[in-house]
Amino acid sequence: MATWTDIVSFAHRLGGVTEAHSYDEPSLKVGKAMLTRLRVEDRSIVLKDIEPDERDMVMAQTPDLFFTENHYLGYNIVLVRIAAADLVRLAPFIERTWRRIAPKRVVAAYDNRSAAT
């Protein structure tokens, strides 16, 4: 089971991530771009950069973990129940968005650190 603290710790290891607030809820940003945010009312997180086909597939495979609401249907977003998640499952989604929004030098530094270990 993942927690928001686990997600925050993982994101900080990527680099260039700051804790902030979006829509009056805890979020993680890279610069001014939102990486993810916690939806306090249902203890879920918002994952971005999820194309509709991928969203439909992950929701069909694991509906206890991935879901959406009508509000998000026009966006490349899926919601994740963090109590049902583990960081191994979430990390690739978070890293993919991070790689898109992080400065190239920050991504290169992360890749260099990872290659050295």
NUFIVO-682818 format. One record per residue: x, y, z of N, C-alpha, C, O in turn. Coordinates in steps of 0.1 Angstrom, whole numbers, plus 5000, padded with zeros to 4 digits. Atoms other than C-alpha are relative to their C-alpha. Example, Ala and Ser with C-alpha at 12.3 -4.5 7.8 and 13.67 -1.06 7.14 Angstrom:
BEGIN
500949885000512349555078500950125000501950125007 499149895000513749895071499250115008499750225009 
//
This chain:
BEGIN
500849885000500050005000500950125000501850145008 499249875001501450344990499350115009498150105012 500549884993500950665009500450124993501350124984 499649885007501151024998501550035004502250084995 498649984996504451045018500949924991502049974987 499250085009505850754997500150064986501250074980 500049945013504850934965500950125000501650154991 499149884998506451254977501449975000502350034993 498650054999509651074986500549964987501749994983 499650055014509850904952500250124991501250124984 500049895010509151224933501350095003501950144994 498949924996511851414953501349934995502350004991 498850075005514451144942500250034985501350024981 499949975014513651224906500850134998501650144989 499349875000514851584911499150114994498250094986 500749885004513451934906498650015004497850094999 501450014995510251844924499850095013500650075022 500349924988508652084949498649965005497749934997 501350024995505752044972499250134999499850245002 500849885002502952284966498549975003498249875009 501450034999499152314966499350044986499750144980 500949985012496752284936498649975004498349875010 501450024997493052334940499949985015499049915020 500050004985493752384978500449865005500049835017 499650134996495152034980501549984998502150044989 498550035001498751894984500349964985499549884979 499750045014500451864950501650004999502350055008 498650005003503851804935500250074987499450054977 499849925012505252044909501449994995502349975003 498649985006508252074886499950144993499250164983 500249875004508652444881498550045003498150035014 501449964998505052574876499149894996497949904997 500850115005503852244861499749905010500549865018 500450104990501852004882500449864995500249824984 499650145002503251654884498949915004498449834996 501250084995500451504905499450085012500150175017 500549944988498151604933499249905007498649805002 500850084991496351444962498650055000498450175003 501549964998492551444962499749955014499549845016 500250034986491951464999498749935003498749835011 501450064997488251374998499949854998499149785004 500150145002488851024985501449935000501649824996 498650054999492650974991500549934987501049824987 499650055013493350934954501050114995501150225000 499149915007496051094932499650024985499049924980 500349975014495651254898501349964992502450024994 498950035009497951094871499750064987498750044981 500249935013498451304840500749924989501449824992 499350065012499651204805499549864998500349774993 500650145003497350894803499050024989497950074991 500950005011495850864769498849925002498849835010 501350074998492250754767500149854999499549785007 499950155002493150404754500749945012500249845017 499350054988495650354782499250015012499149915020 500949984988493250494808498949895000498749835011 501150115000490450254797500649875003500049795009 499450134998492849964797500349985015500049875020 499650024986494250024832498849995009498849925019 501250014992490750084846499349874998498749815008 500650135002489449764830500849895007500249795012 499150114994492449554843499950015015499949905022 499949994986492449694878499050115005499550225009 501049904996489149884886500150045015499650155019 499849974986489949874923501150105003501150175013 498949914999493050084917499850134992499950244997 500249895009492350304887498550034997497749944996 501349965003489250504881500050144994501050214994 500149865004487950834867498650055004497849985010 501349944998485051074871499750084988500650124980 500449935012483051254845500850134998501150174986 499249885001484951574852501349994993501750084986 498750025006488151424839499949934986501049914980 500150085013486851244808500650074988501050004979 499449935011488051514784501450025001502050094992 498649984997491551504798500849875000500249765002 499250124999494451264797500449975014501649995018 499850024986494051184833499349875005498349835000 500650114993493350884855500250025015501250085018 499949994986492750874892500449865006500149765000 499550124994494450624915499750005015500050105022 500350014986493250504949501349965007501849855005 498650034995496550524968500049895010501049825012 500050114990495450284995500049864993500449764999 499950135008495150014968501249994992501449894985 498949995009498350114951501349965007501449965019 498750014994501950024956500950094991500650124979 499149905007504850254946500649944987500850014977 499550075012506149994921499150024988499550044977 501049985011502950034901499950144996499750174984 500249865003502750414904501250074994501150164986 498849935004506350504898500250034985500550144981 499849985014506450454860499150114995499550194986 501049895005503350684855500650135005500550234997 499549874995504850954877501350044993501450164989 498849975006508250934862499850044985500550134980 500349965014506850954826499550145000500050224991 500549865000505051284834501250095004501450194998 498849934995508151404853501050024988501550144986 499149995012510351334822499550104990500350174983 500649905009507951544801500150145004500450234996 500049874995507851844823501350065007501550185008 498849964993511251854840501050064990501050014978 498949955009514152054825500949894995501249795003 499250115005516351844803501249975008501749865010 498850024992519351904825499749925013500649855018 500450074988517451774856499849854996500249765004 500250145005516451454836501349944998501549825002 498650055003520051414824500749975013501449865014 499350024987521351444860499449875007500249795012 500650124994518851184872500549874993500849774999 499650125008519750944843501549975003501849855004 498650024997523450994851500249935014501049845016 500050064987522850914888499649854999500249775006 500550145001520850604879501049914993501149794997 499050085008523450484854501249965009501949865007 498850024991526150514881499849905011500749855017 500350104989524350284906499849864995499649775003 
//
